Amino acid sequence: MCRLESWINPESDQMLVEGKITGVDMAIKEIKKDVYWVGAVDWNISNFHGYSLARRGSTYNAFLVLDEKVTLFDLVPEKFKWDLYHQVHKLVAPDKIDYIVVNHVELDHSGALPFMVEKCSPERIFCSPMGEKSLLSHFHKPEWPVQVVKDGESISLGRKDVQFMEARMLHWPDTMFSYIPQDRLLISSDAFGQNIATSRLFDDEHDLNLLLDESRHYYTNIILPFSGFVQKTLARVKESGLEIDMIAPDHGVIWRTHVAEIIGAYQEFSSQKVRAKAVLVYDTMWSSSEKMIKALGDALVEEGIEIRLMSLKRFHHSDVMGEFSDAAALVCASPTHNNGMLPLMADFLTYMKGLKPKGRLGATLGSFGWSGEAPKAMAQVLEEAGFELPLEPLRVKNVPSHEHLAQCREMGRVLAGKIREKLSAQ
């Protein structure tokens, strides 16, 4: 056995003996005949470009097909390059890789590409037309053997074929799917994924409700702004007549039993249908704004509306968005701070606005000591994000009285009526 630190950052390939690593072993899995998962599990990641992964970590799925043309589909971040290399080496000498398929150039899936190109010297690197531009602007390697494949184009690996389908804006312009008809296998890049770090790779090894909840959370924080593209892509997949009995995304579990369920879930997510639910998000200094939003929430509950009360001091903005994914209304409360809202509320609203939720109701309220701009400032952001605001922003000086809290409750009752009207129009 080699020392652990040598395995993590080896200086050479000498520790690889007879196709196996002599350090810490990592499980590879055959997902279809001669198709292997060779990715990496990131147990400790907590944040990915503003999206909290503290709940469950993530996986970076890569797939190796052993055929006449040995082909690697997708890669891992640069920090996991040796993990990927060792995974591959358990199956075949890495310099035997003929093709690399890059379905998506974002660095969590292509960071290890320069390293693998150096080690493997592949005959071809396949990508979409937009992928070619993205590869060049990321890695500045015009000498790489990049071959662009167009939408609908196929290549032969020997016994297996690969059909390519552009899936633009799911969630980058360069994204494409790879479909192996002999295996009915769709390698789907970031679509249909979840951020879950797990050694149980398949969907039927987990509780389905948990997986669908994590899929919704992932969709809302990653794919939501591109819901129109999702619906068009799903329609194209259906029209193409592709027979799919396994979906292998680049994050999370592989769908082999509940394929219909995850496709149906994406139809639901992308429709942005909502239910009788409101997310109440707030920050507070001396609890006055908290008292106000709780009073509003009490009225919503009395009116039969489900609520989720979330303090921004406790919940990350991506977790709030995960809860908001199927909610009809968003209520924001913040005291006025430096003539505006508190920083955590500004952070959340900026994040939320970029995700472009559609067809939602909004309301704002908060306390103030001097000037009182926060409720109007929050309302302005909601309006700019396309929310319907049926109520005027409510502000209360310093500590709310019983009369003020009664106003908050009335605000909740009116909002509940508007939620019912919206649901009846769906």
MIGULO-807847 format. One record per residue (C-alpha): x, y, z; residue number from 1. Coordinates in nm, 2 decimals, padded with zeros to 4 digits. Example, Ala and Ser with C-alpha at 12.3 -4.5 7.8 and 13.67 -1.06 7.14 Angstrom:
+--------+--------+--------+-----+
!     c1 !     c2 !     c3 !   k !
+--------+--------+--------+-----+
!  01.23 ! -00.45 !  00.78 !   1 !
!  01.37 ! -00.11 !  00.71 !   2 !
+--------+--------+--------+-----+
END
This chain:
+--------+--------+--------+-----+
!     c1 !     c2 !     c3 !   k !
+--------+--------+--------+-----+
!  00.00 !  00.00 !  00.00 !   1 !
!  00.12 !  00.35 ! -00.08 !   2 !
!  00.09 !  00.63 !  00.16 !   3 !
! -00.24 !  00.82 !  00.15 !   4 !
! -00.08 !  01.15 !  00.07 !   5 !
!  00.10 !  01.00 ! -00.23 !   6 !
! -00.23 !  00.87 ! -00.36 !   7 !
! -00.40 !  01.20 ! -00.32 !   8 !
! -00.14 !  01.39 ! -00.51 !   9 !
!  00.10 !  01.14 ! -00.68 !  10 !
!  00.40 !  01.27 ! -00.86 !  11 !
!  00.40 !  00.99 ! -01.12 !  12 !
!  00.20 !  00.69 ! -01.24 !  13 !
!  00.44 !  00.44 ! -01.08 !  14 !
!  00.20 !  00.35 ! -00.81 !  15 !
! -00.05 !  00.21 ! -01.07 !  16 !
!  00.02 ! -00.17 ! -01.08 !  17 !
! -00.15 ! -00.41 ! -01.31 !  18 !
! -00.44 ! -00.17 ! -01.38 !  19 !
! -00.52 ! -00.11 ! -01.01 !  20 !
! -00.43 !  00.17 ! -00.78 !  21 !
! -00.22 !  00.06 ! -00.48 !  22 !
! -00.36 !  00.33 ! -00.26 !  23 !
! -00.71 !  00.40 ! -00.13 !  24 !
! -00.96 !  00.22 ! -00.35 !  25 !
! -01.28 !  00.39 ! -00.48 !  26 !
! -01.58 !  00.20 ! -00.62 !  27 !
! -01.65 !  00.21 ! -00.99 !  28 !
! -01.99 !  00.08 ! -01.10 !  29 !
! -02.11 ! -00.07 ! -01.43 !  30 !
! -02.44 !  00.10 ! -01.51 !  31 !
! -02.49 ! -00.07 ! -01.85 !  32 !
! -02.29 ! -00.34 ! -02.02 !  33 !
! -01.94 ! -00.19 ! -02.08 !  34 !
! -02.06 !  00.15 ! -01.95 !  35 !
! -01.90 !  00.25 ! -01.61 !  36 !
! -01.94 !  00.53 ! -01.36 !  37 !
! -01.59 !  00.66 ! -01.30 !  38 !
! -01.68 !  00.99 ! -01.13 !  39 !
! -01.60 !  01.15 ! -00.79 !  40 !
! -01.80 !  01.21 ! -00.47 !  41 !
! -01.76 !  01.55 ! -00.30 !  42 !
! -01.86 !  01.48 !  00.05 !  43 !
! -01.74 !  01.81 !  00.20 !  44 !
! -01.84 !  02.09 ! -00.05 !  45 !
! -02.07 !  02.35 !  00.11 !  46 !
! -02.12 !  02.62 ! -00.15 !  47 !
! -02.12 !  02.63 ! -00.53 !  48 !
! -02.14 !  02.97 ! -00.69 !  49 !
! -02.40 !  03.10 ! -00.43 !  50 !
! -02.59 !  02.77 ! -00.40 !  51 !
! -02.55 !  02.60 ! -00.06 !  52 !
! -02.46 !  02.24 ! -00.08 !  53 !
! -02.43 !  02.20 !  00.30 !  54 !
! -02.74 !  01.98 !  00.29 !  55 !
! -02.59 !  01.68 !  00.12 !  56 !
! -02.27 !  01.76 ! -00.08 !  57 !
! -02.26 !  01.65 ! -00.44 !  58 !
! -02.13 !  01.40 ! -00.70 !  59 !
! -01.95 !  01.47 ! -01.03 !  60 !
! -02.05 !  01.19 ! -01.26 !  61 !
! -01.83 !  01.07 ! -01.54 !  62 !
! -01.89 !  00.77 ! -01.76 !  63 !
! -01.65 !  00.54 ! -01.94 !  64 !
! -01.76 !  00.33 ! -02.24 !  65 !
! -01.54 !  00.03 ! -02.33 !  66 !
! -01.59 ! -00.03 ! -02.70 !  67 !
! -01.37 ! -00.03 ! -03.01 !  68 !
! -01.34 !  00.34 ! -02.94 !  69 !
! -01.29 !  00.38 ! -02.56 !  70 !
! -01.49 !  00.69 ! -02.48 !  71 !
! -01.51 !  00.91 ! -02.17 !  72 !
! -01.83 !  01.12 ! -02.12 !  73 !
! -01.78 !  01.43 ! -01.90 !  74 !
! -01.52 !  01.48 ! -01.63 !  75 !
! -01.48 !  01.62 ! -01.28 !  76 !
! -01.34 !  01.94 ! -01.12 !  77 !
! -00.97 !  02.00 ! -01.15 !  78 !
! -00.91 !  01.91 ! -00.78 !  79 !
! -01.05 !  01.56 ! -00.85 !  80 !
! -00.84 !  01.49 ! -01.16 !  81 !
! -00.64 !  01.21 ! -01.00 !  82 !
! -00.95 !  01.05 ! -00.87 !  83 !
! -01.09 !  01.04 ! -01.22 !  84 !
! -00.75 !  00.91 ! -01.35 !  85 !
! -00.74 !  00.63 ! -01.10 !  86 !
! -01.10 !  00.54 ! -01.16 !  87 !
! -01.03 !  00.50 ! -01.54 !  88 !
! -00.71 !  00.31 ! -01.47 !  89 !
! -00.90 !  00.03 ! -01.30 !  90 !
! -01.07 ! -00.04 ! -01.63 !  91 !
! -00.82 !  00.05 ! -01.90 !  92 !
! -00.49 !  00.23 ! -01.94 !  93 !
! -00.59 !  00.60 ! -01.97 !  94 !
! -00.38 !  00.64 ! -02.28 !  95 !
! -00.62 !  00.39 ! -02.45 !  96 !
! -00.90 !  00.65 ! -02.44 !  97 !
! -00.99 !  00.74 ! -02.79 !  98 !
! -01.27 !  00.99 ! -02.75 !  99 !
! -01.37 !  01.24 ! -02.48 ! 100 !
! -01.73 !  01.38 ! -02.50 ! 101 !
! -01.78 !  01.72 ! -02.33 ! 102 !
! -02.15 !  01.77 ! -02.29 ! 103 !
! -02.10 !  02.08 ! -02.09 ! 104 !
! -01.79 !  02.30 ! -02.04 ! 105 !
! -01.87 !  02.44 ! -01.69 ! 106 !
! -01.56 !  02.37 ! -01.48 ! 107 !
! -01.72 !  02.13 ! -01.24 ! 108 !
! -01.74 !  01.90 ! -01.54 ! 109 !
! -01.44 !  02.01 ! -01.74 ! 110 !
! -01.18 !  02.12 ! -01.49 ! 111 !
! -00.99 !  01.80 ! -01.52 ! 112 !
! -01.00 !  01.81 ! -01.91 ! 113 !
! -00.65 !  01.96 ! -01.96 ! 114 !
! -00.50 !  01.70 ! -01.73 ! 115 !
! -00.68 !  01.41 ! -01.90 ! 116 !
! -00.59 !  01.54 ! -02.25 ! 117 !
! -00.23 !  01.54 ! -02.15 ! 118 !
! -00.25 !  01.19 ! -02.01 ! 119 !
! -00.47 !  01.04 ! -02.27 ! 120 !
! -00.39 !  01.22 ! -02.60 ! 121 !
! -00.74 !  01.15 ! -02.73 ! 122 !
! -00.81 !  01.12 ! -03.10 ! 123 !
! -01.12 !  01.34 ! -03.07 ! 124 !
! -01.29 !  01.57 ! -02.82 ! 125 !
! -01.66 !  01.60 ! -02.91 ! 126 !
! -01.87 !  01.90 ! -02.81 ! 127 !
! -02.15 !  02.12 ! -02.94 ! 128 !
! -02.10 !  02.42 ! -03.16 ! 129 !
! -02.12 !  02.65 ! -02.86 ! 130 !
! -01.91 !  02.41 ! -02.66 ! 131 !
! -01.62 !  02.46 ! -02.91 ! 132 !
! -01.62 !  02.84 ! -02.83 ! 133 !
! -01.65 !  02.77 ! -02.46 ! 134 !
! -01.36 !  02.52 ! -02.46 ! 135 !
! -01.14 !  02.77 ! -02.64 ! 136 !
! -01.23 !  03.06 ! -02.41 ! 137 !
! -01.18 !  02.85 ! -02.10 ! 138 !
! -00.86 !  02.66 ! -02.18 ! 139 !
! -00.70 !  02.85 ! -02.48 ! 140 !
! -00.59 !  02.53 ! -02.65 ! 141 !
! -00.66 !  02.57 ! -03.02 ! 142 !
! -00.44 !  02.27 ! -03.09 ! 143 !
! -00.68 !  02.03 ! -02.91 ! 144 !
! -00.85 !  01.78 ! -03.15 ! 145 !
! -01.19 !  01.93 ! -03.10 ! 146 !
! -01.47 !  01.80 ! -03.33 ! 147 !
! -01.80 !  01.98 ! -03.33 ! 148 !
! -02.12 !  01.76 ! -03.34 ! 149 !
! -02.44 !  01.92 ! -03.45 ! 150 !
! -02.79 !  01.85 ! -03.31 ! 151 !
! -02.90 !  01.51 ! -03.43 ! 152 !
! -02.56 !  01.39 ! -03.54 ! 153 !
! -02.44 !  01.04 ! -03.45 ! 154 !
! -02.10 !  00.87 ! -03.41 ! 155 !
! -02.01 !  00.51 ! -03.39 ! 156 !
! -01.80 !  00.37 ! -03.10 ! 157 !
! -01.80 !  00.02 ! -03.25 ! 158 !
! -02.08 ! -00.19 ! -03.09 ! 159 !
! -02.25 !  00.12 ! -02.96 ! 160 !
! -02.35 !  00.45 ! -03.12 ! 161 !
! -02.39 !  00.80 ! -02.97 ! 162 !
! -02.66 !  01.04 ! -03.08 ! 163 !
! -02.62 !  01.40 ! -02.98 ! 164 !
! -02.90 !  01.65 ! -02.90 ! 165 !
! -02.84 !  02.01 ! -02.82 ! 166 !
! -03.00 !  02.12 ! -02.49 ! 167 !
! -02.92 !  02.48 ! -02.50 ! 168 !
! -02.97 !  02.67 ! -02.17 ! 169 !
! -03.00 !  02.35 ! -01.96 ! 170 !
! -02.83 !  02.54 ! -01.82 ! 171 !
! -02.55 !  02.68 ! -02.04 ! 172 !
! -02.56 !  02.77 ! -02.41 ! 173 !
! -02.31 !  02.48 ! -02.48 ! 174 !
! -02.51 !  02.20 ! -02.31 ! 175 !
! -02.59 !  01.89 ! -02.51 ! 176 !
! -02.72 !  01.54 ! -02.43 ! 177 !
! -02.56 !  01.21 ! -02.54 ! 178 !
! -02.79 !  00.92 ! -02.61 ! 179 !
! -02.67 !  00.56 ! -02.66 ! 180 !
! -02.96 !  00.38 ! -02.84 ! 181 !
! -02.83 !  00.02 ! -02.78 ! 182 !
! -02.85 !  00.09 ! -02.41 ! 183 !
! -03.15 !  00.32 ! -02.41 ! 184 !
! -02.92 !  00.54 ! -02.20 ! 185 !
! -02.94 !  00.92 ! -02.19 ! 186 !
! -02.64 !  01.10 ! -02.05 ! 187 !
! -02.81 !  01.43 ! -01.96 ! 188 !
! -02.54 !  01.67 ! -01.83 ! 189 !
! -02.69 !  01.90 ! -01.56 ! 190 !
! -03.05 !  01.81 ! -01.64 ! 191 !
! -03.24 !  01.57 ! -01.41 ! 192 !
! -02.96 !  01.60 ! -01.14 ! 193 !
! -02.95 !  01.66 ! -00.77 ! 194 !
! -02.67 !  01.77 ! -00.54 ! 195 !
! -02.63 !  01.45 ! -00.33 ! 196 !
! -02.31 !  01.30 ! -00.21 ! 197 !
! -02.37 !  00.93 ! -00.19 ! 198 !
! -02.22 !  00.58 ! -00.24 ! 199 !
! -02.56 !  00.45 ! -00.35 ! 200 !
! -02.56 !  00.55 ! -00.71 ! 201 !
! -02.91 !  00.45 ! -00.83 ! 202 !
! -03.25 !  00.60 ! -00.77 ! 203 !
! -03.40 !  00.28 ! -00.64 ! 204 !
! -03.15 !  00.28 ! -00.36 ! 205 !
! -03.31 !  00.59 ! -00.21 ! 206 !
! -03.65 !  00.71 ! -00.10 ! 207 !
! -03.82 !  00.85 ! -00.41 ! 208 !
! -03.98 !  01.14 ! -00.23 ! 209 !
! -03.64 !  01.25 ! -00.10 ! 210 !
! -03.50 !  01.24 ! -00.45 ! 211 !
! -03.78 !  01.43 ! -00.61 ! 212 !
! -03.75 !  01.69 ! -00.33 ! 213 !
! -03.37 !  01.72 ! -00.39 ! 214 !
! -03.44 !  01.74 ! -00.77 ! 215 !
! -03.69 !  02.02 ! -00.72 ! 216 !
! -03.44 !  02.21 ! -00.49 ! 217 !
! -03.17 !  02.16 ! -00.76 ! 218 !
! -03.40 !  02.27 ! -01.04 ! 219 !
! -03.52 !  02.58 ! -00.86 ! 220 !
! -03.16 !  02.70 ! -00.79 ! 221 !
! -03.00 !  02.60 ! -01.12 ! 222 !
! -03.25 !  02.54 ! -01.40 ! 223 !
! -03.55 !  02.76 ! -01.31 ! 224 !
! -03.46 !  03.07 ! -01.52 ! 225 !
! -03.46 !  02.84 ! -01.83 ! 226 !
! -03.79 !  02.67 ! -01.78 ! 227 !
! -03.91 !  02.76 ! -02.13 ! 228 !
! -03.60 !  02.59 ! -02.27 ! 229 !
! -03.68 !  02.29 ! -02.05 ! 230 !
! -04.03 !  02.25 ! -02.19 ! 231 !
! -03.90 !  02.28 ! -02.55 ! 232 !
! -03.63 !  02.02 ! -02.49 ! 233 !
! -03.87 !  01.78 ! -02.32 ! 234 !
! -04.10 !  01.82 ! -02.62 ! 235 !
! -03.82 !  01.74 ! -02.86 ! 236 !
! -03.72 !  01.43 ! -02.66 ! 237 !
! -04.08 !  01.31 ! -02.68 ! 238 !
! -04.11 !  01.39 ! -03.05 ! 239 !
! -03.78 !  01.21 ! -03.13 ! 240 !
! -03.92 !  00.88 ! -03.00 ! 241 !
! -03.61 !  00.81 ! -02.80 ! 242 !
! -03.65 !  00.50 ! -02.59 ! 243 !
! -03.50 !  00.59 ! -02.25 ! 244 !
! -03.48 !  00.34 ! -01.96 ! 245 !
! -03.19 !  00.51 ! -01.79 ! 246 !
! -03.09 !  00.88 ! -01.73 ! 247 !
! -02.74 !  00.95 ! -01.61 ! 248 !
! -02.70 !  01.31 ! -01.51 ! 249 !
! -02.37 !  01.48 ! -01.41 ! 250 !
! -02.48 !  01.53 ! -01.05 ! 251 !
! -02.65 !  01.29 ! -00.81 ! 252 !
! -02.81 !  00.95 ! -00.87 ! 253 !
! -02.87 !  00.77 ! -01.19 ! 254 !
! -03.23 !  00.71 ! -01.28 ! 255 !
! -03.30 !  00.35 ! -01.38 ! 256 !
! -03.63 !  00.27 ! -01.21 ! 257 !
! -03.81 !  00.60 ! -01.19 ! 258 !
! -03.73 !  00.75 ! -01.53 ! 259 !
! -04.10 !  00.84 ! -01.60 ! 260 !
! -04.12 !  01.01 ! -01.26 ! 261 !
! -03.83 !  01.24 ! -01.30 ! 262 !
! -03.93 !  01.34 ! -01.66 ! 263 !
! -04.28 !  01.41 ! -01.52 ! 264 !
! -04.13 !  01.61 ! -01.24 ! 265 !
! -03.94 !  01.83 ! -01.49 ! 266 !
! -04.27 !  01.89 ! -01.67 ! 267 !
! -04.42 !  02.00 ! -01.34 ! 268 !
! -04.12 !  02.21 ! -01.23 ! 269 !
! -04.09 !  02.39 ! -01.57 ! 270 !
! -04.46 !  02.47 ! -01.57 ! 271 !
! -04.41 !  02.67 ! -01.25 ! 272 !
! -04.75 !  02.57 ! -01.12 ! 273 !
! -04.80 !  02.68 ! -00.76 ! 274 !
! -05.01 !  02.57 ! -00.47 ! 275 !
! -05.17 !  02.73 ! -00.16 ! 276 !
! -04.84 !  02.81 !  00.01 ! 277 !
! -04.65 !  03.12 !  00.11 ! 278 !
! -04.29 !  03.16 !  00.20 ! 279 !
! -04.23 !  03.43 !  00.47 ! 280 !
! -03.87 !  03.54 !  00.46 ! 281 !
! -03.73 !  03.80 !  00.70 ! 282 !
! -03.45 !  03.96 !  00.88 ! 283 !
! -03.48 !  04.16 !  01.19 ! 284 !
! -03.28 !  04.38 !  01.43 ! 285 !
! -03.49 !  04.40 !  01.75 ! 286 !
! -03.77 !  04.16 !  01.65 ! 287 !
! -04.02 !  04.41 !  01.54 ! 288 !
! -04.02 !  04.30 !  01.18 ! 289 !
! -04.03 !  03.94 !  01.30 ! 290 !
! -04.34 !  04.01 !  01.50 ! 291 !
! -04.51 !  04.17 !  01.20 ! 292 !
! -04.45 !  03.89 !  00.96 ! 293 !
! -04.55 !  03.63 !  01.22 ! 294 !
! -04.88 !  03.81 !  01.26 ! 295 !
! -04.94 !  03.81 !  00.89 ! 296 !
! -04.84 !  03.44 !  00.88 ! 297 !
! -05.10 !  03.36 !  01.15 ! 298 !
! -05.37 !  03.50 !  00.94 ! 299 !
! -05.26 !  03.30 !  00.64 ! 300 !
! -05.27 !  02.98 !  00.84 ! 301 !
! -05.62 !  03.07 !  00.97 ! 302 !
! -05.72 !  03.11 !  00.60 ! 303 !
! -05.60 !  02.77 !  00.51 ! 304 !
! -05.27 !  02.87 !  00.34 ! 305 !
! -04.96 !  02.67 !  00.42 ! 306 !
! -04.67 !  02.89 !  00.53 ! 307 !
! -04.29 !  02.85 !  00.57 ! 308 !
! -04.13 !  03.11 !  00.80 ! 309 !
! -03.76 !  03.15 !  00.73 ! 310 !
! -03.51 !  03.38 !  00.90 ! 311 !
! -03.22 !  03.48 !  00.67 ! 312 !
! -03.00 !  03.46 !  00.97 ! 313 !
! -03.08 !  03.09 !  00.98 ! 314 !
! -03.14 !  02.99 !  00.62 ! 315 !
! -02.92 !  03.03 !  00.31 ! 316 !
! -03.09 !  03.21 !  00.02 ! 317 !
! -03.08 !  02.89 ! -00.19 ! 318 !
! -03.27 !  02.70 !  00.08 ! 319 !
! -03.53 !  02.97 !  00.08 ! 320 !
! -03.56 !  02.94 ! -00.30 ! 321 !
! -03.60 !  02.56 ! -00.26 ! 322 !
! -03.90 !  02.62 ! -00.03 ! 323 !
! -04.04 !  02.88 ! -00.27 ! 324 !
! -04.03 !  02.66 ! -00.57 ! 325 !
! -04.40 !  02.57 ! -00.55 ! 326 !
! -04.53 !  02.86 ! -00.34 ! 327 !
! -04.79 !  03.11 ! -00.47 ! 328 !
! -04.66 !  03.40 ! -00.26 ! 329 !
! -04.35 !  03.55 ! -00.11 ! 330 !
! -04.37 !  03.78 !  00.18 ! 331 !
! -04.05 !  03.98 !  00.27 ! 332 !
! -04.00 !  04.17 !  00.60 ! 333 !
! -03.70 !  04.38 !  00.70 ! 334 !
! -03.64 !  04.69 !  00.91 ! 335 !
! -03.49 !  05.00 !  00.75 ! 336 !
! -03.12 !  05.00 !  00.77 ! 337 !
! -02.91 !  05.29 !  00.62 ! 338 !
! -03.21 !  05.40 !  00.42 ! 339 !
! -03.26 !  05.05 !  00.27 ! 340 !
! -03.32 !  04.69 !  00.37 ! 341 !
! -03.09 !  04.48 !  00.58 ! 342 !
! -02.80 !  04.33 !  00.38 ! 343 !
! -02.92 !  03.97 !  00.41 ! 344 !
! -03.25 !  04.06 !  00.26 ! 345 !
! -03.08 !  04.25 ! -00.03 ! 346 !
! -02.87 !  03.94 ! -00.09 ! 347 !
! -03.17 !  03.71 ! -00.10 ! 348 !
! -03.37 !  03.94 ! -00.33 ! 349 !
! -03.08 !  03.97 ! -00.57 ! 350 !
! -03.04 !  03.60 ! -00.59 ! 351 !
! -03.42 !  03.54 ! -00.62 ! 352 !
! -03.46 !  03.80 ! -00.90 ! 353 !
! -03.19 !  03.63 ! -01.11 ! 354 !
! -03.38 !  03.29 ! -01.09 ! 355 !
! -03.68 !  03.46 ! -01.26 ! 356 !
! -03.98 !  03.28 ! -01.09 ! 357 !
! -04.30 !  03.34 ! -01.28 ! 358 !
! -04.66 !  03.41 ! -01.18 ! 359 !
! -04.61 !  03.48 ! -00.81 ! 360 !
! -04.77 !  03.72 ! -00.56 ! 361 !
! -04.56 !  03.93 ! -00.32 ! 362 !
! -04.60 !  04.15 ! -00.02 ! 363 !
! -04.36 !  04.35 !  00.19 ! 364 !
! -04.35 !  04.50 !  00.54 ! 365 !
! -04.12 !  04.61 !  00.81 ! 366 !
! -04.04 !  04.84 !  01.10 ! 367 !
! -03.83 !  05.15 !  01.11 ! 368 !
! -03.68 !  05.40 !  01.35 ! 369 !
! -03.62 !  05.71 !  01.13 ! 370 !
! -03.70 !  05.70 !  00.76 ! 371 !
! -03.87 !  05.37 !  00.67 ! 372 !
! -03.76 !  05.30 !  00.31 ! 373 !
! -03.72 !  04.92 !  00.34 ! 374 !
! -04.07 !  04.79 !  00.26 ! 375 !
! -04.09 !  05.01 ! -00.06 ! 376 !
! -03.74 !  04.91 ! -00.16 ! 377 !
! -03.83 !  04.54 ! -00.13 ! 378 !
! -04.15 !  04.59 ! -00.32 ! 379 !
! -03.96 !  04.76 ! -00.60 ! 380 !
! -03.74 !  04.45 ! -00.64 ! 381 !
! -04.04 !  04.22 ! -00.64 ! 382 !
! -04.21 !  04.43 ! -00.91 ! 383 !
! -03.90 !  04.43 ! -01.12 ! 384 !
! -03.89 !  04.05 ! -01.09 ! 385 !
! -04.25 !  04.03 ! -01.22 ! 386 !
! -04.44 !  03.97 ! -00.90 ! 387 !
! -04.79 !  04.09 ! -00.86 ! 388 !
! -04.82 !  04.30 ! -00.55 ! 389 !
! -05.19 !  04.33 ! -00.45 ! 390 !
! -05.11 !  04.52 ! -00.12 ! 391 !
! -04.93 !  04.84 ! -00.04 ! 392 !
! -04.60 !  04.80 !  00.16 ! 393 !
! -04.67 !  04.82 !  00.53 ! 394 !
! -04.43 !  05.00 !  00.77 ! 395 !
! -04.45 !  05.05 !  01.14 ! 396 !
! -04.24 !  05.29 !  01.35 ! 397 !
! -04.03 !  05.11 !  01.61 ! 398 !
! -04.23 !  04.85 !  01.80 ! 399 !
! -04.57 !  04.73 !  01.66 ! 400 !
! -04.87 !  04.78 !  01.88 ! 401 !
! -05.17 !  04.55 !  01.89 ! 402 !
! -05.34 !  04.77 !  01.63 ! 403 !
! -05.04 !  04.74 !  01.40 ! 404 !
! -05.03 !  04.37 !  01.44 ! 405 !
! -05.41 !  04.37 !  01.35 ! 406 !
! -05.31 !  04.55 !  01.03 ! 407 !
! -05.05 !  04.27 !  00.96 ! 408 !
! -05.32 !  04.01 !  01.01 ! 409 !
! -05.56 !  04.18 !  00.78 ! 410 !
! -05.28 !  04.20 !  00.52 ! 411 !
! -05.25 !  03.82 !  00.55 ! 412 !
! -05.62 !  03.77 !  00.50 ! 413 !
! -05.62 !  03.98 !  00.19 ! 414 !
! -05.32 !  03.79 !  00.06 ! 415 !
! -05.49 !  03.46 !  00.12 ! 416 !
! -05.78 !  03.57 ! -00.09 ! 417 !
! -05.55 !  03.67 ! -00.37 ! 418 !
! -05.37 !  03.33 ! -00.35 ! 419 !
! -05.71 !  03.15 ! -00.38 ! 420 !
! -05.79 !  03.36 ! -00.69 ! 421 !
! -05.46 !  03.28 ! -00.85 ! 422 !
! -05.50 !  02.90 ! -00.79 ! 423 !
! -05.85 !  02.91 ! -00.94 ! 424 !
! -05.71 !  03.07 ! -01.25 ! 425 !
! -05.43 !  02.81 ! -01.30 ! 426 !
+--------+--------+--------+-----+
END
